[in-house]
Amino acid sequence: MSIEETIALAIVYAERHLGLDKDDETYFTNLLLGHFGLTAPYEGPIDPARAEKMEVPDEIVDSIVDFDVKVRLMDIGEATRDATWVMGVLSPRPSQVSRVFAYLKANSSAKATEYLYDLMVKNDYIQKSKVDKNLRWVASYQDGPALEISINLSKPEKDNKDIAKLAHAAPSGYPACFLCKENVGFAGSATHPARENIRVVPVRLDGGQWYLQYSPYVYYSRHCIVFYEKHVPMAINPHILRCLFDFVDQFPHFFIGSNSDLPIVGGSILNHEHFQGGGHEMPIMKSKVRAFLPAPGKSTSLAVLDFYDTVLKVYGPSREEIVSIGSQLIAKWRAYDDPKRGILSHDGEGLHSTVTPIVRKVGDTYELYLILRNNRCTKEFPDGLFHAHPEYHYVKKEGIGLIEAAGLFILPSRLLRQGKEAEECVEKKLSFEECLALYPDLKPFAPMLRDMKENGASVRQHLSEVCQRILRNVGVYKDTPDGQEALRLFVKGALE
Ligand SMILES: [Zn+2]
């Protein structure tokens, strides 16, 4: 497809899918012709039906990138950012999107979030055909609740030590981070994604100004991010709990949670206050009650969930009661020491205990999930006592954030290649040494190769087993009579 035809198609596509006004057709055609250094538009007709049935703009984006690389001699990064510029120009302005969102939200917040999601797919901010290539399966177990596992092919793996450094770094550059609202319309660079096509909408939470956007990675259905207007570090406190409850009151079709505010047990961005939510039912939300514990208040229930990490569920119709009980549990947990189980709330290196809170609304019942976390590193476990233990790092070394702690594992893309290499080695009946000669980075994969050879496990079965064990590592109170009694004692003391 010629670049002239691409421009003509892009204009008709934007009319059909991005709300571009037909009266602006000449204006946008000329803008794009000028941008690409062209002197005359495409002469042939564009069949509106062709643009109508395009579910994603891949055809347009690919053609622009191709032209930019071949004719304008850009590198692939520049060319990709240029295509993002085009999709941004053809998208409605941020203020228009906010107005439509607010108009729809007045009647149905679900319609409003669907409008924004559809716009983000149609303007290529969410690159849906790439995201759809991610591998995904449900891992079932004889001895515990099911988990969900995904091999993500689009996001690079981050190291915990890098994340920790980032958390303490002074904001530098512009925008200060990938979440700041200054990303809207930003041209990007080799190290920062182009964001001309992102749209964020304002949301008020507990008296503060926040913004809702979608995640370009789409780890699960309608994976959204809610970020604070200012670039301030994450902190878990009663205000944050009230923000989460305000969110589900406005968007009851979405759950919302905050990553912990400490490295290893938090997410990949600690220096900008933000939440993650969406329209997915996480494994943690399907898990059964292991034990009920007495809770203060008239209408609130408190339960320990039968899950791998340590989860308290506080639920009932009164959000005030739940926030009050939740805040008390969080404050007490932050200062609680249980040395027999390796739980030290703080030491010379700083604070170690925190929680990962997740909130959702089911009918009139509010549910608060508090996952107790501790990020202590010991001599034996230098990457974290309650983190994936070293023998599992070949599968996952990154911090265990809220998505994983809630039972959905996002594994790095290298595992797809390494899994195939392992399969090949097993098929050819190679010895471990022969495997390494062929694929040196399979060195830490000895347990996987053994499991495949001796037990006939598939790559997926093996990864599923490892994820279950990692989440057990994350649990601060193990599922043993002793561990559960200790948890009961903590909760009892915290609520007295
Ligand atoms: Zn920021």
Residues whose N, C-alpha, C, O or C-beta is under 5 A from the ligand:
A	BS01	ZN	A176 C177 L179 C180 H231 H272
